[in-house]
């Protein structure tokens, strides 16, 4: 049952990462992170064991605390990464938006993806790049 849960989380994460929206990518990264955490726990705990406290449980029946520490650290790192990526998603532009200043120009933050077309030769950006190239020679 745990392996099925890990597979569903990983598949859902990969599906979301392959989508175009930044928020979906963030959610997909979170799902893959949860799948990795469950994989670490499943690999580190072959069967459910007692608490890892020697005063309460005999040492041979205690769970190994190292995978639990790894997962706890991974959760903290995932939360920080998710907050950072959500901030980027909120502050940046989405895939298909144009600049508010000049809707005809290509934004430097815009991904071109499937709608890639050459910029017109009359564009001031093309002129600026060609001027820089001629000055560098």
Phi and psi in radians as a Rosetta constraint file:
Dihedral C 1 N 2 CA 2 C 2 CIRCULARHARMONIC -1.185 0.35
Dihedral N 2 CA 2 C 2 N 3 CIRCULARHARMONIC -0.654 0.35
Dihedral C 2 N 3 CA 3 C 3 CIRCULARHARMONIC -1.130 0.35
Dihedral N 3 CA 3 C 3 N 4 CIRCULARHARMONIC -0.662 0.35
Dihedral C 3 N 4 CA 4 C 4 CIRCULARHARMONIC -1.140 0.35
Dihedral N 4 CA 4 C 4 N 5 CIRCULARHARMONIC -0.709 0.35
Dihedral C 4 N 5 CA 5 C 5 CIRCULARHARMONIC -1.104 0.35
Dihedral N 5 CA 5 C 5 N 6 CIRCULARHARMONIC -0.750 0.35
Dihedral C 5 N 6 CA 6 C 6 CIRCULARHARMONIC -1.095 0.35
Dihedral N 6 CA 6 C 6 N 7 CIRCULARHARMONIC -0.742 0.35
Dihedral C 6 N 7 CA 7 C 7 CIRCULARHARMONIC -1.126 0.35
Dihedral N 7 CA 7 C 7 N 8 CIRCULARHARMONIC -0.716 0.35
Dihedral C 7 N 8 CA 8 C 8 CIRCULARHARMONIC -1.165 0.35
Dihedral N 8 CA 8 C 8 N 9 CIRCULARHARMONIC -0.746 0.35
Dihedral C 8 N 9 CA 9 C 9 CIRCULARHARMONIC -1.105 0.35
Dihedral N 9 CA 9 C 9 N 10 CIRCULARHARMONIC -0.776 0.35
Dihedral C 9 N 10 CA 10 C 10 CIRCULARHARMONIC -1.146 0.35
Dihedral N 10 CA 10 C 10 N 11 CIRCULARHARMONIC -0.757 0.35
Dihedral C 10 N 11 CA 11 C 11 CIRCULARHARMONIC -1.131 0.35
Dihedral N 11 CA 11 C 11 N 12 CIRCULARHARMONIC -0.737 0.35
Dihedral C 11 N 12 CA 12 C 12 CIRCULARHARMONIC -1.115 0.35
Dihedral N 12 CA 12 C 12 N 13 CIRCULARHARMONIC -0.674 0.35
Dihedral C 12 N 13 CA 13 C 13 CIRCULARHARMONIC -1.141 0.35
Dihedral N 13 CA 13 C 13 N 14 CIRCULARHARMONIC -0.757 0.35
Dihedral C 13 N 14 CA 14 C 14 CIRCULARHARMONIC -1.118 0.35
Dihedral N 14 CA 14 C 14 N 15 CIRCULARHARMONIC -0.726 0.35
Dihedral C 14 N 15 CA 15 C 15 CIRCULARHARMONIC -1.061 0.35
Dihedral N 15 CA 15 C 15 N 16 CIRCULARHARMONIC -0.770 0.35
Dihedral C 15 N 16 CA 16 C 16 CIRCULARHARMONIC -1.208 0.35
Dihedral N 16 CA 16 C 16 N 17 CIRCULARHARMONIC -0.618 0.35
Dihedral C 16 N 17 CA 17 C 17 CIRCULARHARMONIC -1.158 0.35
Dihedral N 17 CA 17 C 17 N 18 CIRCULARHARMONIC -0.547 0.35
Dihedral C 17 N 18 CA 18 C 18 CIRCULARHARMONIC -1.343 0.35
Dihedral N 18 CA 18 C 18 N 19 CIRCULARHARMONIC -0.086 0.35
Dihedral C 18 N 19 CA 19 C 19 CIRCULARHARMONIC -1.394 0.35
Dihedral N 19 CA 19 C 19 N 20 CIRCULARHARMONIC 2.970 0.35
Dihedral C 19 N 20 CA 20 C 20 CIRCULARHARMONIC -1.535 0.35
Dihedral N 20 CA 20 C 20 N 21 CIRCULARHARMONIC -0.487 0.35
Dihedral C 20 N 21 CA 21 C 21 CIRCULARHARMONIC -1.337 0.35
Dihedral N 21 CA 21 C 21 N 22 CIRCULARHARMONIC 2.512 0.35
Dihedral C 21 N 22 CA 22 C 22 CIRCULARHARMONIC -1.172 0.35
Dihedral N 22 CA 22 C 22 N 23 CIRCULARHARMONIC -0.661 0.35
Dihedral C 22 N 23 CA 23 C 23 CIRCULARHARMONIC -1.140 0.35
Dihedral N 23 CA 23 C 23 N 24 CIRCULARHARMONIC -0.660 0.35
Dihedral C 23 N 24 CA 24 C 24 CIRCULARHARMONIC -1.136 0.35
Dihedral N 24 CA 24 C 24 N 25 CIRCULARHARMONIC -0.647 0.35
Dihedral C 24 N 25 CA 25 C 25 CIRCULARHARMONIC -1.128 0.35
Dihedral N 25 CA 25 C 25 N 26 CIRCULARHARMONIC -0.722 0.35
Dihedral C 25 N 26 CA 26 C 26 CIRCULARHARMONIC -1.097 0.35
Dihedral N 26 CA 26 C 26 N 27 CIRCULARHARMONIC -0.785 0.35
Dihedral C 26 N 27 CA 27 C 27 CIRCULARHARMONIC -1.123 0.35
Dihedral N 27 CA 27 C 27 N 28 CIRCULARHARMONIC -0.677 0.35
Dihedral C 27 N 28 CA 28 C 28 CIRCULARHARMONIC -1.111 0.35
Dihedral N 28 CA 28 C 28 N 29 CIRCULARHARMONIC -0.704 0.35
Dihedral C 28 N 29 CA 29 C 29 CIRCULARHARMONIC -1.102 0.35
Dihedral N 29 CA 29 C 29 N 30 CIRCULARHARMONIC -0.655 0.35
Dihedral C 29 N 30 CA 30 C 30 CIRCULARHARMONIC -1.129 0.35
Dihedral N 30 CA 30 C 30 N 31 CIRCULARHARMONIC -0.728 0.35
Dihedral C 30 N 31 CA 31 C 31 CIRCULARHARMONIC -1.135 0.35
Dihedral N 31 CA 31 C 31 N 32 CIRCULARHARMONIC -0.728 0.35
Dihedral C 31 N 32 CA 32 C 32 CIRCULARHARMONIC -1.134 0.35
Dihedral N 32 CA 32 C 32 N 33 CIRCULARHARMONIC -0.644 0.35
Dihedral C 32 N 33 CA 33 C 33 CIRCULARHARMONIC -1.104 0.35
Dihedral N 33 CA 33 C 33 N 34 CIRCULARHARMONIC -0.749 0.35
Dihedral C 33 N 34 CA 34 C 34 CIRCULARHARMONIC -1.110 0.35
Dihedral N 34 CA 34 C 34 N 35 CIRCULARHARMONIC -0.688 0.35
Dihedral C 34 N 35 CA 35 C 35 CIRCULARHARMONIC -1.101 0.35
Dihedral N 35 CA 35 C 35 N 36 CIRCULARHARMONIC -0.707 0.35
Dihedral C 35 N 36 CA 36 C 36 CIRCULARHARMONIC -1.149 0.35
Dihedral N 36 CA 36 C 36 N 37 CIRCULARHARMONIC -0.692 0.35
Dihedral C 36 N 37 CA 37 C 37 CIRCULARHARMONIC -1.097 0.35
Dihedral N 37 CA 37 C 37 N 38 CIRCULARHARMONIC -0.758 0.35
Dihedral C 37 N 38 CA 38 C 38 CIRCULARHARMONIC -1.151 0.35
Dihedral N 38 CA 38 C 38 N 39 CIRCULARHARMONIC -0.592 0.35
Dihedral C 38 N 39 CA 39 C 39 CIRCULARHARMONIC -1.136 0.35
Dihedral N 39 CA 39 C 39 N 40 CIRCULARHARMONIC -0.747 0.35
Dihedral C 39 N 40 CA 40 C 40 CIRCULARHARMONIC -1.090 0.35
Dihedral N 40 CA 40 C 40 N 41 CIRCULARHARMONIC -0.765 0.35
Dihedral C 40 N 41 CA 41 C 41 CIRCULARHARMONIC -1.128 0.35
Dihedral N 41 CA 41 C 41 N 42 CIRCULARHARMONIC -0.724 0.35
Dihedral C 41 N 42 CA 42 C 42 CIRCULARHARMONIC -1.160 0.35
Dihedral N 42 CA 42 C 42 N 43 CIRCULARHARMONIC -0.613 0.35
Dihedral C 42 N 43 CA 43 C 43 CIRCULARHARMONIC -1.315 0.35
Dihedral N 43 CA 43 C 43 N 44 CIRCULARHARMONIC -0.533 0.35
Dihedral C 43 N 44 CA 44 C 44 CIRCULARHARMONIC -1.531 0.35
Dihedral N 44 CA 44 C 44 N 45 CIRCULARHARMONIC -0.332 0.35
Dihedral C 44 N 45 CA 45 C 45 CIRCULARHARMONIC -2.176 0.35
Dihedral N 45 CA 45 C 45 N 46 CIRCULARHARMONIC 1.646 0.35
Dihedral C 45 N 46 CA 46 C 46 CIRCULARHARMONIC -1.165 0.35
Dihedral N 46 CA 46 C 46 N 47 CIRCULARHARMONIC -0.515 0.35
Dihedral C 46 N 47 CA 47 C 47 CIRCULARHARMONIC -2.583 0.35
Dihedral N 47 CA 47 C 47 N 48 CIRCULARHARMONIC 2.770 0.35
Dihedral C 47 N 48 CA 48 C 48 CIRCULARHARMONIC -1.200 0.35
Dihedral N 48 CA 48 C 48 N 49 CIRCULARHARMONIC 2.243 0.35
Dihedral C 48 N 49 CA 49 C 49 CIRCULARHARMONIC -2.132 0.35
Dihedral N 49 CA 49 C 49 N 50 CIRCULARHARMONIC -3.128 0.35
Dihedral C 49 N 50 CA 50 C 50 CIRCULARHARMONIC -1.338 0.35
Dihedral N 50 CA 50 C 50 N 51 CIRCULARHARMONIC 3.133 0.35
Dihedral C 50 N 51 CA 51 C 51 CIRCULARHARMONIC -1.142 0.35
Dihedral N 51 CA 51 C 51 N 52 CIRCULARHARMONIC 2.579 0.35
Dihedral C 51 N 52 CA 52 C 52 CIRCULARHARMONIC -1.468 0.35
Dihedral N 52 CA 52 C 52 N 53 CIRCULARHARMONIC 0.678 0.35
Dihedral C 52 N 53 CA 53 C 53 CIRCULARHARMONIC -1.917 0.35
Dihedral N 53 CA 53 C 53 N 54 CIRCULARHARMONIC 2.075 0.35
Dihedral C 53 N 54 CA 54 C 54 CIRCULARHARMONIC -1.121 0.35
Dihedral N 54 CA 54 C 54 N 55 CIRCULARHARMONIC -0.405 0.35
Dihedral C 54 N 55 CA 55 C 55 CIRCULARHARMONIC -1.330 0.35
Dihedral N 55 CA 55 C 55 N 56 CIRCULARHARMONIC -0.380 0.35
Dihedral C 55 N 56 CA 56 C 56 CIRCULARHARMONIC -1.851 0.35
Dihedral N 56 CA 56 C 56 N 57 CIRCULARHARMONIC -0.519 0.35
Dihedral C 56 N 57 CA 57 C 57 CIRCULARHARMONIC -2.300 0.35
Dihedral N 57 CA 57 C 57 N 58 CIRCULARHARMONIC 2.447 0.35
Dihedral C 57 N 58 CA 58 C 58 CIRCULARHARMONIC -1.083 0.35
Dihedral N 58 CA 58 C 58 N 59 CIRCULARHARMONIC 2.582 0.35
Dihedral C 58 N 59 CA 59 C 59 CIRCULARHARMONIC -1.067 0.35
Dihedral N 59 CA 59 C 59 N 60 CIRCULARHARMONIC -0.594 0.35
Dihedral C 59 N 60 CA 60 C 60 CIRCULARHARMONIC -1.269 0.35
Dihedral N 60 CA 60 C 60 N 61 CIRCULARHARMONIC -0.320 0.35
Dihedral C 60 N 61 CA 61 C 61 CIRCULARHARMONIC -1.803 0.35
Dihedral N 61 CA 61 C 61 N 62 CIRCULARHARMONIC -0.026 0.35
Dihedral C 61 N 62 CA 62 C 62 CIRCULARHARMONIC -1.409 0.35
Dihedral N 62 CA 62 C 62 N 63 CIRCULARHARMONIC 2.597 0.35
Dihedral C 62 N 63 CA 63 C 63 CIRCULARHARMONIC -1.337 0.35
Dihedral N 63 CA 63 C 63 N 64 CIRCULARHARMONIC 2.653 0.35
Dihedral C 63 N 64 CA 64 C 64 CIRCULARHARMONIC -1.340 0.35
Dihedral N 64 CA 64 C 64 N 65 CIRCULARHARMONIC 2.106 0.35
Dihedral C 64 N 65 CA 65 C 65 CIRCULARHARMONIC -1.375 0.35
Dihedral N 65 CA 65 C 65 N 66 CIRCULARHARMONIC -0.217 0.35
Dihedral C 65 N 66 CA 66 C 66 CIRCULARHARMONIC -1.109 0.35
Dihedral N 66 CA 66 C 66 N 67 CIRCULARHARMONIC -0.836 0.35
Dihedral C 66 N 67 CA 67 C 67 CIRCULARHARMONIC -1.073 0.35
Dihedral N 67 CA 67 C 67 N 68 CIRCULARHARMONIC -0.602 0.35
Dihedral C 67 N 68 CA 68 C 68 CIRCULARHARMONIC -1.153 0.35
Dihedral N 68 CA 68 C 68 N 69 CIRCULARHARMONIC -0.676 0.35
Dihedral C 68 N 69 CA 69 C 69 CIRCULARHARMONIC -1.152 0.35
Dihedral N 69 CA 69 C 69 N 70 CIRCULARHARMONIC -0.707 0.35
Dihedral C 69 N 70 CA 70 C 70 CIRCULARHARMONIC -1.059 0.35
Dihedral N 70 CA 70 C 70 N 71 CIRCULARHARMONIC -0.777 0.35
Dihedral C 70 N 71 CA 71 C 71 CIRCULARHARMONIC -1.164 0.35
Dihedral N 71 CA 71 C 71 N 72 CIRCULARHARMONIC -0.706 0.35
Dihedral C 71 N 72 CA 72 C 72 CIRCULARHARMONIC -1.084 0.35
Dihedral N 72 CA 72 C 72 N 73 CIRCULARHARMONIC -0.733 0.35
Dihedral C 72 N 73 CA 73 C 73 CIRCULARHARMONIC -1.129 0.35
Dihedral N 73 CA 73 C 73 N 74 CIRCULARHARMONIC -0.722 0.35
Dihedral C 73 N 74 CA 74 C 74 CIRCULARHARMONIC -1.127 0.35
Dihedral N 74 CA 74 C 74 N 75 CIRCULARHARMONIC -0.627 0.35
Dihedral C 74 N 75 CA 75 C 75 CIRCULARHARMONIC -1.127 0.35
Dihedral N 75 CA 75 C 75 N 76 CIRCULARHARMONIC -0.748 0.35
Dihedral C 75 N 76 CA 76 C 76 CIRCULARHARMONIC -1.121 0.35
Dihedral N 76 CA 76 C 76 N 77 CIRCULARHARMONIC -0.767 0.35
Dihedral C 76 N 77 CA 77 C 77 CIRCULARHARMONIC -1.119 0.35
Dihedral N 77 CA 77 C 77 N 78 CIRCULARHARMONIC -0.686 0.35
Dihedral C 77 N 78 CA 78 C 78 CIRCULARHARMONIC -1.121 0.35
Dihedral N 78 CA 78 C 78 N 79 CIRCULARHARMONIC -0.713 0.35
Dihedral C 78 N 79 CA 79 C 79 CIRCULARHARMONIC -1.131 0.35
Dihedral N 79 CA 79 C 79 N 80 CIRCULARHARMONIC -0.701 0.35
Dihedral C 79 N 80 CA 80 C 80 CIRCULARHARMONIC -1.154 0.35
Dihedral N 80 CA 80 C 80 N 81 CIRCULARHARMONIC -0.742 0.35
Dihedral C 80 N 81 CA 81 C 81 CIRCULARHARMONIC -1.145 0.35
Dihedral N 81 CA 81 C 81 N 82 CIRCULARHARMONIC -0.700 0.35
Dihedral C 81 N 82 CA 82 C 82 CIRCULARHARMONIC -1.122 0.35
Dihedral N 82 CA 82 C 82 N 83 CIRCULARHARMONIC -0.749 0.35
Dihedral C 82 N 83 CA 83 C 83 CIRCULARHARMONIC -1.080 0.35
Dihedral N 83 CA 83 C 83 N 84 CIRCULARHARMONIC -0.726 0.35
Dihedral C 83 N 84 CA 84 C 84 CIRCULARHARMONIC -1.127 0.35
Dihedral N 84 CA 84 C 84 N 85 CIRCULARHARMONIC -0.788 0.35
Dihedral C 84 N 85 CA 85 C 85 CIRCULARHARMONIC -1.191 0.35
Dihedral N 85 CA 85 C 85 N 86 CIRCULARHARMONIC -0.618 0.35
Dihedral C 85 N 86 CA 86 C 86 CIRCULARHARMONIC -1.179 0.35
Dihedral N 86 CA 86 C 86 N 87 CIRCULARHARMONIC -0.620 0.35
Dihedral C 86 N 87 CA 87 C 87 CIRCULARHARMONIC -1.120 0.35
Dihedral N 87 CA 87 C 87 N 88 CIRCULARHARMONIC -0.717 0.35
Dihedral C 87 N 88 CA 88 C 88 CIRCULARHARMONIC -1.107 0.35
Dihedral N 88 CA 88 C 88 N 89 CIRCULARHARMONIC -0.683 0.35
Dihedral C 88 N 89 CA 89 C 89 CIRCULARHARMONIC -1.167 0.35
Dihedral N 89 CA 89 C 89 N 90 CIRCULARHARMONIC -0.638 0.35
Dihedral C 89 N 90 CA 90 C 90 CIRCULARHARMONIC -1.306 0.35
Dihedral N 90 CA 90 C 90 N 91 CIRCULARHARMONIC -0.638 0.35
Dihedral C 90 N 91 CA 91 C 91 CIRCULARHARMONIC -1.506 0.35
Dihedral N 91 CA 91 C 91 N 92 CIRCULARHARMONIC -0.521 0.35
Dihedral C 91 N 92 CA 92 C 92 CIRCULARHARMONIC -1.446 0.35
Dihedral N 92 CA 92 C 92 N 93 CIRCULARHARMONIC -3.139 0.35
Dihedral C 92 N 93 CA 93 C 93 CIRCULARHARMONIC -1.698 0.35
Dihedral N 93 CA 93 C 93 N 94 CIRCULARHARMONIC 2.723 0.35
Dihedral C 93 N 94 CA 94 C 94 CIRCULARHARMONIC -1.370 0.35
Dihedral N 94 CA 94 C 94 N 95 CIRCULARHARMONIC -3.111 0.35
Dihedral C 94 N 95 CA 95 C 95 CIRCULARHARMONIC -1.122 0.35
Dihedral N 95 CA 95 C 95 N 96 CIRCULARHARMONIC -0.623 0.35
Dihedral C 95 N 96 CA 96 C 96 CIRCULARHARMONIC -2.007 0.35
Dihedral N 96 CA 96 C 96 N 97 CIRCULARHARMONIC 0.423 0.35
Dihedral C 96 N 97 CA 97 C 97 CIRCULARHARMONIC -1.694 0.35
Dihedral N 97 CA 97 C 97 N 98 CIRCULARHARMONIC 2.772 0.35
Dihedral C 97 N 98 CA 98 C 98 CIRCULARHARMONIC -1.929 0.35
Dihedral N 98 CA 98 C 98 N 99 CIRCULARHARMONIC 2.876 0.35
Dihedral C 98 N 99 CA 99 C 99 CIRCULARHARMONIC -1.178 0.35
Dihedral N 99 CA 99 C 99 N 100 CIRCULARHARMONIC 2.440 0.35
Dihedral C 99 N 100 CA 100 C 100 CIRCULARHARMONIC -1.245 0.35
Dihedral N 100 CA 100 C 100 N 101 CIRCULARHARMONIC -0.458 0.35
Dihedral C 100 N 101 CA 101 C 101 CIRCULARHARMONIC -1.262 0.35
Dihedral N 101 CA 101 C 101 N 102 CIRCULARHARMONIC -0.841 0.35
Dihedral C 101 N 102 CA 102 C 102 CIRCULARHARMONIC -2.414 0.35
Dihedral N 102 CA 102 C 102 N 103 CIRCULARHARMONIC 1.734 0.35
Dihedral C 102 N 103 CA 103 C 103 CIRCULARHARMONIC -1.165 0.35
Dihedral N 103 CA 103 C 103 N 104 CIRCULARHARMONIC -0.215 0.35
Dihedral C 103 N 104 CA 104 C 104 CIRCULARHARMONIC -1.547 0.35
Dihedral N 104 CA 104 C 104 N 105 CIRCULARHARMONIC -0.275 0.35
Dihedral C 104 N 105 CA 105 C 105 CIRCULARHARMONIC -1.610 0.35
Dihedral N 105 CA 105 C 105 N 106 CIRCULARHARMONIC 2.670 0.35
Dihedral C 105 N 106 CA 106 C 106 CIRCULARHARMONIC -1.363 0.35
Dihedral N 106 CA 106 C 106 N 107 CIRCULARHARMONIC 2.260 0.35
Dihedral C 106 N 107 CA 107 C 107 CIRCULARHARMONIC -1.397 0.35
Dihedral N 107 CA 107 C 107 N 108 CIRCULARHARMONIC 2.501 0.35
Dihedral C 107 N 108 CA 108 C 108 CIRCULARHARMONIC -1.212 0.35
Dihedral N 108 CA 108 C 108 N 109 CIRCULARHARMONIC -0.317 0.35
Dihedral C 108 N 109 CA 109 C 109 CIRCULARHARMONIC -1.604 0.35
Dihedral N 109 CA 109 C 109 N 110 CIRCULARHARMONIC -0.073 0.35
Dihedral C 109 N 110 CA 110 C 110 CIRCULARHARMONIC -1.531 0.35
Dihedral N 110 CA 110 C 110 N 111 CIRCULARHARMONIC 2.345 0.35
Dihedral C 110 N 111 CA 111 C 111 CIRCULARHARMONIC -1.515 0.35
Dihedral N 111 CA 111 C 111 N 112 CIRCULARHARMONIC 2.448 0.35
Dihedral C 111 N 112 CA 112 C 112 CIRCULARHARMONIC -1.543 0.35
Dihedral N 112 CA 112 C 112 N 113 CIRCULARHARMONIC -0.516 0.35
Dihedral C 112 N 113 CA 113 C 113 CIRCULARHARMONIC 0.786 0.35
Dihedral N 113 CA 113 C 113 N 114 CIRCULARHARMONIC -2.212 0.35
Dihedral C 113 N 114 CA 114 C 114 CIRCULARHARMONIC -1.414 0.35
Dihedral N 114 CA 114 C 114 N 115 CIRCULARHARMONIC -0.286 0.35
Dihedral C 114 N 115 CA 115 C 115 CIRCULARHARMONIC -1.679 0.35
Dihedral N 115 CA 115 C 115 N 116 CIRCULARHARMONIC 0.531 0.35
Dihedral C 115 N 116 CA 116 C 116 CIRCULARHARMONIC -1.217 0.35
Dihedral N 116 CA 116 C 116 N 117 CIRCULARHARMONIC 2.181 0.35
Dihedral C 116 N 117 CA 117 C 117 CIRCULARHARMONIC -2.388 0.35
Dihedral N 117 CA 117 C 117 N 118 CIRCULARHARMONIC 2.620 0.35
Dihedral C 117 N 118 CA 118 C 118 CIRCULARHARMONIC -1.148 0.35
Dihedral N 118 CA 118 C 118 N 119 CIRCULARHARMONIC 2.549 0.35
Dihedral C 118 N 119 CA 119 C 119 CIRCULARHARMONIC -1.274 0.35
Dihedral N 119 CA 119 C 119 N 120 CIRCULARHARMONIC 2.563 0.35
Dihedral C 119 N 120 CA 120 C 120 CIRCULARHARMONIC -1.146 0.35
Dihedral N 120 CA 120 C 120 N 121 CIRCULARHARMONIC 2.578 0.35
Dihedral C 120 N 121 CA 121 C 121 CIRCULARHARMONIC -1.147 0.35
Dihedral N 121 CA 121 C 121 N 122 CIRCULARHARMONIC -0.386 0.35
Dihedral C 121 N 122 CA 122 C 122 CIRCULARHARMONIC -1.412 0.35
Dihedral N 122 CA 122 C 122 N 123 CIRCULARHARMONIC -0.039 0.35
Dihedral C 122 N 123 CA 123 C 123 CIRCULARHARMONIC -1.193 0.35
Dihedral N 123 CA 123 C 123 N 124 CIRCULARHARMONIC 2.468 0.35
Dihedral C 123 N 124 CA 124 C 124 CIRCULARHARMONIC -1.202 0.35
Dihedral N 124 CA 124 C 124 N 125 CIRCULARHARMONIC -0.418 0.35
Dihedral C 124 N 125 CA 125 C 125 CIRCULARHARMONIC -1.241 0.35
Dihedral N 125 CA 125 C 125 N 126 CIRCULARHARMONIC -0.685 0.35
Dihedral C 125 N 126 CA 126 C 126 CIRCULARHARMONIC -1.121 0.35
Dihedral N 126 CA 126 C 126 N 127 CIRCULARHARMONIC -0.715 0.35
Dihedral C 126 N 127 CA 127 C 127 CIRCULARHARMONIC -1.132 0.35
Dihedral N 127 CA 127 C 127 N 128 CIRCULARHARMONIC -0.705 0.35
Dihedral C 127 N 128 CA 128 C 128 CIRCULARHARMONIC -1.136 0.35
Dihedral N 128 CA 128 C 128 N 129 CIRCULARHARMONIC -0.736 0.35
Dihedral C 128 N 129 CA 129 C 129 CIRCULARHARMONIC -1.174 0.35
Dihedral N 129 CA 129 C 129 N 130 CIRCULARHARMONIC -0.752 0.35
Dihedral C 129 N 130 CA 130 C 130 CIRCULARHARMONIC -1.169 0.35
Dihedral N 130 CA 130 C 130 N 131 CIRCULARHARMONIC -0.573 0.35
Dihedral C 130 N 131 CA 131 C 131 CIRCULARHARMONIC -1.169 0.35
Dihedral N 131 CA 131 C 131 N 132 CIRCULARHARMONIC -0.734 0.35
Dihedral C 131 N 132 CA 132 C 132 CIRCULARHARMONIC -1.130 0.35
Dihedral N 132 CA 132 C 132 N 133 CIRCULARHARMONIC -0.685 0.35
Dihedral C 132 N 133 CA 133 C 133 CIRCULARHARMONIC -1.161 0.35
Dihedral N 133 CA 133 C 133 N 134 CIRCULARHARMONIC -0.676 0.35
Dihedral C 133 N 134 CA 134 C 134 CIRCULARHARMONIC -1.252 0.35
Dihedral N 134 CA 134 C 134 N 135 CIRCULARHARMONIC -0.539 0.35
Dihedral C 134 N 135 CA 135 C 135 CIRCULARHARMONIC -1.286 0.35
Dihedral N 135 CA 135 C 135 N 136 CIRCULARHARMONIC -0.495 0.35
Dihedral C 135 N 136 CA 136 C 136 CIRCULARHARMONIC -1.349 0.35
Dihedral N 136 CA 136 C 136 N 137 CIRCULARHARMONIC -0.276 0.35
